[in-house]
């Protein structure tokens, strides 16, 4: 690679106004040696990372001078000079291009992690519990993670620090696990080539175990120190934004080079306790989907993918947009998805202000029943519902009167009970995302109150007249709840 200028850091990038950043820079981030060549697999010595590509257009006088110099050189060499790329450039080149590279600290981890070292007894231990793994049997010693459908993700208490992933089909019918392992190897190579030292891929080994006469592939992956719960990572990406800038730029490069498309907070969590020299690292936990740079960067509606732009803030999004252009990736989706993300960020920040205003700190703060009279509802309003009863061995129904105040009290009590339930969720937002099930035994008679008799499939307008919906809206209007996230008919998801 020619025309490289080695500098100490980005503060030395100083050019006159005639110089501009190149629109395309696919080698951005690549690790090179002092000669400007791509780093060899086992090469040692000083390492540098390409961080900028500047160019300027030659003036008319310069182009004439370069052409004249080329002619003289060709004539003097009896035409042999035309075999030189630099001499041919004197005739065709219209721009001067300079790439800039900075040294990489010898402490930076840019080499691929080695295969995961496992105890000798691993295969026999996994093989002995395959019946329980395939049957998804919850027994002591096996912990399942998001195991569903035809996939299994599990951990064995007898082999600490390792996550196993596999499918229900034998390897002769399903090679997806082997492809997953190959994707990890490819990802490690890309991280090495482009010096992506802020991305952490779990060390991984490929296993093959026998069960009922058939072979099954599994990967054994290093268990990283991460919390994959969505609201935890949403908070981390927002609160640690400044220290994540480099990792997010590197993740954008990784997506451009690999087509990695399943970009979600849960798949790309911030590595705990990874702050070093002002930067935090991001883990790459699920590398199965390597199908679309566009989806990886901008997200998609179908299949539903958040994409990198849906995980980060406004300034980081601008950087990702620039990296995409450098790599020749389409940016036509950027505007729409960045607008959607901006709305989401605004909502998140409004929620934090809501908590601050209402002195919500722990996340389990209760809604006082004393506020019922100030909700703006007519708490004396009454209606009737039919309650089934057994009388002389026969199932009958009787009319029961109930007031708006009574229904509001029972709904608030149910919400408060939800807030006291034990949960692994650590964030205030996560703790205060409440599922209100009107099919619960204490609420089931209230779920259709407010609907006209005989209504089977109520419209949205009719649903808003239902008493539970009116009570929830009153809680929101009076500042006791933040918003109604979902109305599933007889089930509501409320962000308190």
C-alpha positions in Angstrom: 0.0 0.0 0.0 1.5 3.3 -1.1 1.5 6.9 0.2 1.2 6.2 3.9 2.1 8.7 6.5 2.8 7.4 10.0 1.7 9.7 12.8 1.6 9.5 16.6 -2.2 10.1 17.0 -5.2 11.7 15.3 -4.2 15.2 16.6 -1.5 15.3 13.9 -4.1 15.1 11.1 -3.7 18.6 9.8 -4.1 19.5 6.1 -4.9 22.7 4.2 -8.4 23.4 2.9 -7.7 21.8 -0.5 -7.5 18.4 1.2 -10.7 16.4 2.0 -11.6 13.1 3.4 -12.0 10.4 0.8 -15.6 9.2 0.3 -14.5 5.6 0.1 -12.0 4.0 2.5 -12.5 0.2 2.7 -9.2 -0.3 4.3 -10.1 1.9 7.3 -8.9 0.2 10.5 -6.7 -2.4 8.8 -3.5 -3.3 10.7 -0.3 -2.9 8.7 3.4 -3.1 9.2 6.0 -0.4 8.8 6.2 -1.2 5.0 2.4 -0.5 4.7 1.6 -4.2 4.0 -1.2 -6.2 5.6 0.1 -7.9 8.8 1.1 -11.5 8.3 -0.4 -14.3 10.4 2.6 -14.7 12.7 4.4 -11.5 11.9 6.0 -9.6 14.8 7.2 -6.1 15.1 5.6 -2.7 15.1 1.9 -2.6 14.2 -0.1 0.4 12.8 -3.8 1.0 12.2 -5.0 3.0 9.2 -7.3 5.8 10.5 -7.7 8.3 7.7 -7.5 8.8 4.0 -7.1 12.3 2.6 -7.1 13.4 -1.0 -6.8 16.6 -3.1 -7.4 17.2 -6.8 -4.4 18.3 -8.8 -4.5 21.7 -10.3 -4.4 22.2 -14.1 -0.8 23.3 -13.9 0.1 20.2 -11.8 -1.5 17.9 -14.3 0.4 19.4 -17.2 3.6 19.1 -15.2 3.0 15.5 -14.3 2.1 14.6 -17.9 5.3 16.3 -19.2 7.4 14.4 -16.5 5.8 11.1 -17.6 6.6 11.7 -21.3 10.2 12.5 -20.6 10.6 9.4 -18.4 9.0 7.1 -21.0 11.1 8.6 -23.8 14.3 8.2 -21.9 13.5 4.6 -20.9 12.5 3.7 -24.5 9.0 2.9 -23.3 10.0 0.6 -20.4 8.8 3.1 -17.8 5.2 2.3 -18.8 5.5 -1.0 -16.9 5.7 1.1 -13.7 2.4 1.8 -11.9 3.7 5.1 -10.5 4.7 6.3 -14.0 1.4 5.4 -15.5 -0.2 7.3 -12.6 1.5 10.5 -13.9 -0.8 10.3 -17.0 -4.0 9.0 -15.4 -4.0 10.2 -11.8 -6.2 13.3 -11.1 -5.9 13.2 -7.3 -3.2 12.9 -4.7 -4.1 10.4 -2.0 -2.5 10.0 1.4 -3.4 7.4 4.1 -2.5 8.0 7.7 -1.7 5.3 10.3 -1.1 5.4 14.0 0.9 2.9 16.1 -0.9 0.2 18.0 0.1 -0.4 21.6 1.9 -3.6 22.1 -0.7 -4.4 24.8 -3.7 -4.3 22.4 -5.4 -7.6 22.0 -5.8 -8.0 18.3 -4.8 -11.6 17.8 -7.5 -14.3 17.5 -8.2 -16.1 20.8 -7.1 -19.7 20.8 -9.6 -22.6 20.8 -11.2 -23.0 24.2 -9.2 -25.4 26.4 -11.5 -28.0 28.0 -11.1 -30.6 30.6 -10.5 -34.1 29.3 -13.7 -35.3 30.8 -15.8 -32.8 28.8 -17.0 -35.1 26.0 -18.0 -37.9 28.4 -19.9 -35.4 30.7 -21.8 -33.8 27.8 -22.5 -37.2 26.2 -23.9 -38.6 29.5 -26.6 -35.8 29.7 -27.6 -35.7 26.0 -31.0 -37.3 26.8 -31.8 -34.5 29.2 -30.5 -31.8 26.9 -32.5 -33.0 23.9 -35.6 -33.5 26.0 -35.1 -30.0 27.6 -35.4 -31.7 31.1 -34.9 -29.3 34.0 -32.6 -31.3 36.3 -29.9 -30.4 38.7 -26.6 -29.7 37.1 -28.0 -28.4 33.8 -28.9 -24.8 33.2 -30.7 -23.9 30.0 -30.4 -20.5 28.2 -33.0 -19.4 25.6 -33.3 -23.0 24.5 -36.3 -23.3 22.1 -37.4 -25.0 19.0 -34.6 -27.1 17.5 -31.7 -25.4 19.4 -30.2 -26.0 22.8 -28.0 -23.6 24.8 -27.0 -24.9 28.2 -24.4 -24.9 30.9 -23.1 -27.8 33.1 -22.4 -27.1 36.7 -19.6 -29.7 36.5 -17.8 -27.7 33.8 -17.6 -24.1 35.0 -17.2 -21.1 32.6 -18.4 -22.9 29.5 -21.6 -22.5 27.4 -22.6 -25.3 25.1 -24.7 -24.7 21.9 -26.2 -27.4 19.7 -29.3 -28.5 17.7 -31.7 -31.5 18.0 -30.6 -32.9 14.6 -27.6 -35.1 14.1 -24.7 -33.5 12.2 -25.4 -35.5 9.1 -28.7 -33.7 8.7 -27.8 -30.3 10.1 -24.5 -28.6 9.6 -25.5 -25.3 11.2 -23.3 -25.8 14.3 -20.3 -26.4 12.1 -21.1 -23.3 10.1 -21.5 -21.4 13.3 -18.0 -22.5 14.3 -16.6 -21.5 10.9 -18.3 -18.1 11.3 -16.4 -17.6 14.6 -13.1 -18.4 12.9 -13.9 -16.0 10.1 -14.8 -13.3 12.7 -11.6 -13.8 14.6 -9.6 -13.4 11.4 -11.4 -10.2 10.5 -10.8 -8.8 14.0 -7.1 -9.6 13.6 -6.8 -8.1 10.1 -8.5 -4.8 11.1 -7.2 -4.6 14.7 -10.7 -4.8 16.3 -9.3 -5.0 19.8 -12.5 -3.6 21.5 -14.6 -6.5 20.2 -14.4 -9.7 22.2 -15.3 -13.1 20.7 -15.6 -16.0 23.1 -12.9 -18.6 22.7 -14.7 -21.5 21.0 -14.1 -25.2 20.3 -16.1 -27.6 18.1 -17.3 -30.9 19.7 -18.8 -34.0 18.3 -20.7 -36.3 20.7 -22.5 -39.6 20.1 -26.1 -40.2 21.2 -28.2 -43.2 20.3 -25.8 -44.2 17.5 -25.8 -40.7 15.9 -23.2 -37.9 16.0 -24.2 -34.4 17.2 -22.1 -31.2 16.8 -21.9 -28.7 19.6 -19.8 -25.6 20.2 -18.2 -25.0 23.6 -17.8 -21.3 24.2 -16.1 -19.3 26.9 -18.6 -17.8 29.3 -18.0 -14.1 29.3 -18.8 -11.7 32.1 -21.8 -10.0 30.6 -25.5 -9.4 31.4 -27.6 -9.9 28.3 -30.9 -8.5 29.7 -32.2 -5.9 27.2 -32.9 -3.0 29.6 -29.5 -3.4 31.3 -27.7 -3.2 27.9 -29.9 -0.3 26.8 -28.8 1.6 29.9 -25.1 0.6 29.4 -25.1 1.8 25.8 -26.6 5.1 26.9 -24.6 5.7 30.1 -21.3 4.4 28.8 -21.6 6.0 25.4 -18.4 8.0 25.4 -16.3 5.0 26.5 -18.0 2.8 23.8 -17.2 5.1 20.8 -14.2 3.1 19.6 -15.9 -0.3 20.2 -19.0 0.9 18.2 -16.8 2.1 15.3 -15.1 -1.2 15.3 -18.4 -3.1 15.3 -19.4 -1.0 12.3 -16.3 -2.1 10.5 -16.9 -5.7 11.5 -20.5 -5.6 10.1 -19.2 -4.0 6.8 -16.6 -6.8 6.4 -18.7 -9.8 7.4 -22.3 -9.0 6.8 -23.0 -9.7 10.5 -26.8 -9.0 10.8 -28.2 -10.2 14.1 -27.1 -7.0 16.0 -29.1 -6.7 19.2 -28.2 -5.5 22.7 -28.5 -9.1 24.0 -26.1 -10.4 21.3 -23.6 -7.5 21.7 -23.5 -6.6 25.4 -20.9 -4.4 27.0 -18.3 -6.5 28.7 -18.4 -6.0 32.5 -15.4 -4.5 34.1 -13.7 -3.9 30.7 -12.9 -0.2 31.1 -9.3 0.4 30.1 -7.7 3.6 28.9 -11.1 5.2 28.7 -12.7 2.5 26.4 -15.0 -0.4 27.1 -15.3 -3.6 25.1 -18.4 -5.1 23.4 -18.9 -8.9 23.2 -20.0 -10.8 20.0 -22.1 -13.7 21.4 -24.1 -14.9 18.4 -22.5 -14.9 15.0 -24.8 -17.2 13.2 -26.3 -14.6 10.9 -23.8 -13.2 8.4 -26.2 -12.3 5.7 -26.6 -8.6 5.3 -24.6 -5.5 5.9 -27.7 -3.3 5.6 -29.6 -5.2 8.3 -26.6 -5.3 10.5 -26.0 -1.5 10.3 -29.6 -0.1 10.0 -31.9 -2.9 11.2 -35.0 -4.3 9.6 -38.7 -4.6 10.2 -39.0 -8.2 8.8 -37.1 -10.0 10.1 -37.2 -7.7 13.2 -33.7 -6.7 13.9 -32.6 -3.7 15.9 -29.3 -3.2 13.9 -26.4 -1.2 15.2 -28.1 2.2 14.5 -30.9 1.0 16.9 -28.5 0.5 19.7 -26.5 3.7 19.8 -26.8 7.5 20.2 -27.0 10.3 17.6 -23.2 11.1 17.3 -22.2 7.5 17.1 -24.8 7.0 14.4 -23.1 9.7 12.3 -19.8 7.9 12.6 -21.4 4.6 11.6 -22.9 6.3 8.6 -19.4 7.5 7.5 -17.8 4.1 8.0 -20.6 2.6 5.9 -19.9 5.1 3.0 -16.2 4.4 3.2 -16.9 0.7 2.7 -19.3 1.2 -0.1 -22.4 0.0 1.9 -25.7 1.5 0.9 -26.9 4.2 3.3 -30.4 4.7 1.8 -32.0 3.2 5.0 -30.0 5.3 7.4 -32.3 8.3 7.5 -35.5 6.4 8.3 -34.0 4.1 10.9 -32.0 7.0 12.5 -35.2 9.0 12.9 -36.8 6.0 14.6 -33.9 5.6 16.9 -34.0 9.3 17.8 -37.6 9.0 18.9 -36.6 6.0 21.0 -33.7 7.8 22.6 -36.0 10.8 23.4 -38.5 8.5 25.0 -35.8 6.8 27.1 -34.5 10.2 28.3 -38.0 11.4 29.1 -38.4 8.2 31.2 -35.3 8.9 33.2 -36.6 12.5 33.9 -39.9 11.0 34.9 -38.1 8.8 37.5 -36.1 11.7 38.7 -39.2 13.8 39.1 -41.1 11.1 40.9 -38.1 10.1 43.1 -38.1 6.5 41.7 -34.7 5.1 42.7 -35.0 1.4 43.5 -37.7 0.6 40.9 -40.0 -1.2 43.3 -41.7 1.9 44.7 -45.4 1.3 45.1 -48.4 3.3 43.8 -50.3 4.5 46.8 -54.0 3.5 46.9 -54.6 7.0 48.3 -54.3 8.5 44.8 -57.5 6.8 43.5 -59.7 9.8 44.4 -57.4 12.2 42.4 -57.3 10.2 39.1 -60.1 12.3 37.6 -62.4 9.3 37.5 -65.9 9.1 39.0 -65.0 6.5 41.6 -68.7 6.1 42.5 -69.6 5.1 39.0 -71.1 1.6 39.1 -71.8 -1.2 36.7 -72.6 -4.9 36.9 -71.0 -8.2 35.9 -72.1 -11.8 36.2 -70.4 -14.1 38.6 -70.8 -17.9 38.2 -72.0 -19.6 41.4 -73.1 -23.2 42.3 -76.5 -23.4 43.8 -78.0 -26.8 44.7 -75.4 -28.5 42.4 -76.3 -26.3 39.4 -74.0 -23.7 37.9 -75.7 -20.4 37.7 -74.8 -16.8 37.6 -75.6 -13.8 39.7 -75.3 -10.1 39.0 -72.7 -8.3 41.1 -72.4 -4.5 41.3 -68.9 -3.0 41.3 -67.7 0.6 41.5 -64.9 2.3 39.5 -63.1 2.9 42.8 -63.1 -0.8 43.7 -61.8 -1.8 40.2 -59.1 0.9 40.4 -58.0 -0.3 43.8 -57.8 -3.9 42.7 -55.8 -3.0 39.6 -53.3 -0.9 41.6 -52.9 -3.7 44.1 -52.2 -6.1 41.3 -49.6 -3.7 39.8 -48.0 -3.3 43.2 -47.8 -7.0 43.7 -46.0 -7.3 40.4 -43.4 -4.8 41.6 -42.5 -7.0 44.6 -41.9 -10.2 42.5 -38.3 -11.4 42.5 -36.5 -10.8 39.2 -32.9 -10.9 37.8 -33.6 -7.6 36.1 -31.4 -4.9 37.6 -32.6 -1.7 35.9 -35.3 0.6 37.2 -36.9 0.5 33.7 -36.9 -3.2 33.6 -38.3 -3.6 37.1 -41.1 -1.1 36.4 -42.3 -2.7 33.1 -45.4 -4.4 34.4 -47.6 -7.1 32.8 -51.2 -6.6 33.9 -53.1 -9.8 33.2 -56.9 -9.2 33.4 -57.4 -12.9 33.3 -55.9 -13.1 36.8 -58.4 -14.5 39.4 -58.6 -11.1 41.2 -59.3 -9.2 38.0 -61.0 -11.5 35.5 -64.5 -10.2 36.2 -63.4 -6.7 35.3 -61.8 -7.3 31.9 -64.9 -6.4 29.8 -66.4 -3.7 32.0 -67.3 -0.7 29.9 -68.1 -2.7 26.7 -71.6 -2.8 25.3 -73.3 -6.1 25.8 -72.8 -8.5 22.9 -69.6 -6.9 21.7 -67.2 -9.7 20.6 -64.4 -7.9 18.7 -64.2 -4.4 20.0 -62.6 -1.6 17.9 -59.8 0.5 19.3 -62.2 3.2 20.1 -64.4 0.7 22.1 -61.3 -0.7 23.9 -60.5 2.7 25.2 -63.9 2.7 27.0 -63.1 -0.4 28.9 -62.7 0.3 32.6 -59.2 -1.2 32.9 -58.0 0.9 30.0 -59.5 4.1 31.4 -57.9 3.4 34.8 -54.5 2.8 33.2 -54.8 6.0 31.1 -55.8 8.0 34.3 -52.6 6.7 36.0 -50.6 7.9 33.0 -52.4 11.3 32.8 -51.8 12.0 36.5 -48.1 11.1 36.4 -48.3 7.7 38.3 -47.3 5.7 35.2 -45.2 6.6 32.2 -47.0 4.9 29.2 -49.0 2.0 28.0 -46.7 -0.1 25.8 -49.1 -2.8 24.6 -52.8 -3.5 24.8 -53.4 -7.2 24.0 -57.1 -7.1 24.7 -57.2 -8.7 28.2 -53.5 -8.1 28.9 -51.6 -4.9 29.2 -47.9 -4.0 29.3 -47.4 -0.8 31.3 -44.2 1.2 31.7 -44.5 2.7 35.2 
